[in-house]
Amino acid sequence: MRLRGRYIEIAIRDLGEQMTPNIDQFYTMQRRMWMFGRSGVTYQDVWDANMATMVPAGRTGQDHAQNFSFEVAGGTLLNVNQTDSRMLAIALRRQKDMDRKTMYQQLDMESLYDQVEKNLKAEQEEEIQTLQEAQMRSMMLGGRWRSASTGRIGTRPQGQGFGQS
């Protein structure tokens, strides 16, 4: 499956290399604006003597196209490769060998990091507050305990403490 994905990447790279000079020479400003909006307008469209193309005046399309390359990053087209790296990131995080922020970067979820951190901090504060309230109630009862079955408050029988029989 990975080999098939690599072949697809090579074909797309070759196609991109063939399309680069075509776009430079034959895509008019109107077509590029229709496709890309304002970012489709180039310096050559506004100030160059040959406003019909992105190729600067005095240069051939072939010479100008050699300034560009079209790259496809390996392993980016098929989800198989991404799944392997994501599973590895989760496993490393579970073993505490990777920090949370790096894991989110590996999962392509970096935009969620700040919100998740904020929510985790709020949860932690709630847990601390709940524990402090339970500790205060315990201190206010003065050593008395509340029966789990009846809900009545009483004193703990002698010899019936924690770990004693």
N, C-alpha and C positions, 0 to 999 in steps of 0.2 A: 504494500500500500504506500509506504514511504517512497519507494522508487518511482511509482507512478506519479506521486505528487511532485517529485523532483523533475520528472520529464515535463510535467505541466508547467512548472516554474521556468524551465529552459525555453519552452515554446512561447510563453508569455513574454519573457525577456527579449527573445528574437523579434517577436511581433512589435514590441515597444521600440526597439532599435530601428525597425523599418518605418514606424509611424512618426518618429520624431522629426525627420526632415519633411515629411508630408504636412505635418501640422505647421511647421515653420513657414513653408512656402505657399501652401494652398488654403489654409484656414484664414478667411478674411476677418477683419476686426468685428464685423457684425456677427459672424458665426461664433467667434470666441466670446463676445459679450453675451450672446444667447446661451452659450454653454456654461460660462464661468462668471457671468455678471461683470461687475467693475474690474475684478482682478484679471479679466481677459484682455484688458487694454495694456499695451506695452509702450515703452519709450519710443520705439520705432513707429508706432501708430501715430504718434503725436508730432514728433520732431524730425523724422526721417524723410528724405526725398521720395522714397518708395513706400507709401503708406498702405499699400495693398497687402503686404506680408510682414512677418516679424524679422525677416532677414535684413540686416543693415545695408544701406546703399553702398555700392562698391564691392560687395562680397557676393560670392555665389552661394546658393543654398547648400551645396555639398560642403563647402568650407565652413559655413556657419553651423551646420548640423554636427560637425566633429567636435564642437565645444560641449556637447551634451552626451550624457549616457543614460541608459534606462536600466535600473537594477531591480531585481526581485529578491528580497531577503529569503534565504533558504529556510524551509520549514514553516512558511507563513500561510500557505494556501490551504493545506488540509488540516482539519481539526485534530487529527490523530497526534501530530507532533505537539500541538498546544496542550492536549489532554495529558500527555505524559509529563510535560513540564509543570502543569498545574497540580497533578497528583503528587509529584515530588515536592513541590513547595508546601503543600498541605501536610505531607508526612514530616518534612523538616520542621515546620511550625509546631506540630504535635509533639515532637521530640525536644522542643525548645532549642533547636539549632538554627532557627531563623526568626528574626524579629517580625512583628505584625505588619509593619509598613512595607517591608520588602515582599512579604507574602502577598499583600494587596497589589503591589506592582506586578508580581508574577501572574496574578490572576486577572490582570487588566481591569482592576476595580479600584485604582488609586483615587478616583474622585470620591469614593465612599469613605475613605480612611478617616477624614476629620469628623464626619457625622458618627461613625462607629465609635471612635475614641470618646467623643462627647457623651454618647449614650452609655458606654461602658463605665465611664466615670460617674455618671448620674446613678447608675445601678449600684455601683460600689458604695456611693454615699448613702443611698437608701438602706443598703444592708447594714452599714455601720450604724446608722441611726436606729434601725430596728434592734440590733444587738444592744446598743446603749440603753434603749427603752426597756428591754427585757432585763438587763442588769439592774436598772433603777428599780423596777418592780420587785425584783428579787430582794434588793436591799431594803425596800420599804416594808416588805412582809416580815423582815427581821428573822430570818431563818425558818419561817413557816413555809409550807409548800401547799400547792393547789393540787388536789387529786385529779388525775386525768380522767378517771371514770365518772366521778360525781361532781367535780368542779368545786368541792368544798375545800376551805382552807383549814389546815391542821398543822400539828407539829410532827416531825419525822420521829418515828419510834426509835428508841435506843437500839443500837446494833443493826439498824436497817439502812445504813448509809450506803453510799455508792461503793461498790466493790466488796461489801460485807454481806455475810449471810446470817 
